[in-house]
């Protein structure tokens, strides 16, 4: 969240970044998106597209298209998210870039589910989780699995153990993962309300 420091580093080292410039520009754009500074994010993602879209390095192309997909996701433009996320995934697959595969699958899964393709999106989210597991990144794997679990609950899939699964995830999710805990707590409260367990809702 230290976007001012990130921008200062970018200003200082931008011209000397070489092949890592596409990656650095992507992360800076993501930082601005997360702070709702969309105009600044758009400038960075558009610059990445101009500079690297025809790069012979598929990893650079991954960061170009993942940035565009991420930005459009924040704007709610799911048609473009789907197209750009697929292009990011294609680049990651060519590069055999497992980190890229994980995030491209995850974003594509979100897009599919939010566009009504529930079953397909769940399968894509499972591929994201498998890629995170292959990386050996348990935090990333947990984060993706939290999103998948919340979607399962929202769409009434395996309803008999929905609350138990949400409670289990919440108990195993450390407070430093604030975003994941927030997703779980909101969905757990909603599920308890749907089951008429109103007295338990305030304890989430």
N, C-alpha and C positions, 0 to 999 in steps of 0.2 A: 503493500500500500504506500510505499515511499516514492510516489511518482515524481516529486521534485528532484530527488536524488537521481532517479533513473533518467530523467530528462537531462540533467546536468552531465551525467556520464555519456549520454548519447551525443550531446553537443561537443564534448571533448574528444571523443574517439570515433565518431561516425565515419570519417574519411579513411581510417585505418583498419576498419573491421574486416575488410576482404570478404571471403565466402560466408562469414557468419553474420553479415549485415542483415540478410533477410530474416534470420532468426531474432536478432536483437530488435529489429523494427517491428516484428510481430509482437514480441512481449511488451514493448512500450505501448503499442496500440491497444493491447488487451488491458493494460493498466488504466489507460484513459477511458476505455469502455466501462470498466468496473467502477469508475468514479463519475459516470454519466457525462463525461466530456466527449461527446460523440463527434463533434466537428474535428477535434484534434486527432481522434482515433481514425476517422475517415481519411484524413490527410496522409497519415502514416500507412494505412492499408492500401490506399490508392498508389502511393509512391512505391510500395513493395511490388504492386502489380506491374507498374510501368518498368521497373528495373529488373525484375526477375521472372516474369511470367514465361519467358522463352529460354530460361536458363537450362543448360544441359545437366545441372545438378538437380535430381528429383527431390532431394531434401529441401533445397531452397524453394522449389515449386510447392512443396507441401506447406511451408510456412506462409507462402503467398495466399493459397486458396483456403487454408484453415483460418487465416485472419479475416478474409472476406466472409466466410461462413459464420464465424463468431460474431462479426459486426452485424450481419443481417439477422442473426438469431436475436440479438438485442432489440432490433427494430421490428421483429415479428414477421419478417418476410420469408415464410417457410419455403416457398418455391425456389428462391435463390439460395437459401441455406442448403437445401437438398442438392442443388447443382454444384455449389462450391465445395460442400463437404465430400461429395463423391469424387470431385477432382483432387481434393486433398488426399483422400484415401487411395486413389489410383497412383498418385506420386509416392505415397508412403509404401505401397505394395511393390512398386518398381524398385525403390531404394532398399527394400527389406528393412524398413525403419520402424521397429516395433513401437517406440514411443509415439510416432506419428500415427500408426495404425490404431493405437488405443484411443487417442483423442478424436481422430476422424470417425471411428466407429461410434464413439460415445455421442458426438454431436449429431451424426446422422440418425442414430437411434432416437434421440430427443425429438428430432424433426419428424421422423416417421410416426412416433406415438402421438405427438401433438397435432399431426395431420390426419389422425384417425386410423393409421395402420398399426394397430395395437400389437398383434401377434408378430408381425415383421419387425417392428421396433424393438420388442422384447428380445428377439433373437439377435438383433444387431447390438443391443446393449450387452448381451451375453458374450459376444465377440470382443467388445471393449474390455470387459472384465477379464476375459482369458488373456488378452494382450497385456493388461496391467499385471496379471499374475506372472506371465512369462518374463516381464521386466524385473520381477522380484520386488515390486513396489506395493507393499501391503496397504499403505495409506491411500494410494490411488485406486487400488482394487476395491477398498471399502467405500470410498466416495462414489464410485460408479455403481456399486451394489446397493448403496443407499437409495440412489435415484431409481434404480430398477425396482426395488422393494416398494417405494412410494407409489410408483406407477401401477404395480400389481394391486396395491390396496385401492387406489383411486378407481380402477376399472373392475373391481370386484372379482379378481382372479384368485382362486384358492381362499375364499372368504372365511372358512372355518378357523384358520390359524393366522389371520391377518394381524390382529392385535398382538398376539404372542410374538410374531416375527418383528413387528415394529418395536415392541418393548425390548426384545433381545438385542436388536441393533442399537437402540438408544443406550442400553446399559454398557455396550462395548465401544461406544463412540466417545472419545475423549473430548473434554470441553474446548480444547484448542481447535477442534474441527467445528467451528461455530455454524457454518453454513449447513453442513450435513445434519447437525443436531437440530437446527431450525426446521429443516424439511421433515425430519422424523417427528418432532414434537407437534408440528401443525397437523400432520396427517394422523398421528395417534389421537390427538384431541378430536379431530373430525370423525374418525372411526368410532370412538367411544360415544360421541353424540349420536351417530347413526344407530347405535345399538341401545340408546336410551340410558347409557351409563353416565348421566349428567354430573353426579357427585364426584366422579373420578376425573372429569375433564379439567377441572380447575387445578388439579395436582400435576398436570403435565409440565 
